[in-house]
């Protein structure tokens, strides 16, 4: 195989017992000038073996360890990501073998990880010259959640682990309209609950309203309620001043407290007022007060 390879300068042989080979395998190769790197335990055997003893035999540098460029990553189905696995020290052979604990979820070839289906897989890089030295990375393959802002600002998609939840993004804006929430259907009838677990690729659609209930204050601290009047039992309360866990109070015009709600997400939340009788109510939140009509 190496006959006539006059430019050959090095050979790595990981067999612990020298193979018996014909001398013509390296015919016309000046083996006295070729480094033969073998396992430390096999150095003496190679120095005595026919043909191999003519090489400059040396032991492989001991492997200190293997590291991966990432220890965890999340991908959407079909995505690819390249991992690197340097072997320490730098003078050691850098060759590694790659494997996946769950090829039905993620495969790996030459460090290139391909997401196949939702789930979790462990990618392992093992030093070729010392299989006790290895490094692992956890690959989570999830679903893609896309936000269709229906003419508003673009919102970056998210990759969400199977049965994970979507991180509520900042509200998009659209000139002359008020953002009225994310919906799971194109008809904008089913408001998305950000506590809902994701079990498939999902598209969320922005709903817009040009009729806010009222605006109290101005700028980032303004309190906005919509739609007005409330027709489907859902009222969005929005203000940059709102903090998660803060209370929203609803009063009748006579001053009776008829409902207390908790802000689910900073800046914006949807409250269920379907149990309230039709009429006009006063909403207090974020230090502001606004009236709203419920049909």
ABEGO torsion letter per residue (X at the ends): XABGBAABABBBBABABBBBBBAAAABGBBAAABBBBBBAAAAAAAAABBGAAABBBBBBBBBAEBBBABABBBBBBGBBBBBBBBBOBAABBABBBBBBABAAABBBBGGBBBBABBEBBBBBBBBAABAABBBBBBBBBBBBBBBBAGGBBBBBBBBBBBGBBBBBBBBBBBBGBBBAEBBABAAGABBBBAABBBABBBBBBBBBBABBABBBEBEAABBBBOBOBBAAGBBBBBBAABBBGBBBBBBBAAGBBABBBBBABBGBBBBBAAABBBEBBBBBBGGBBBBBBBX
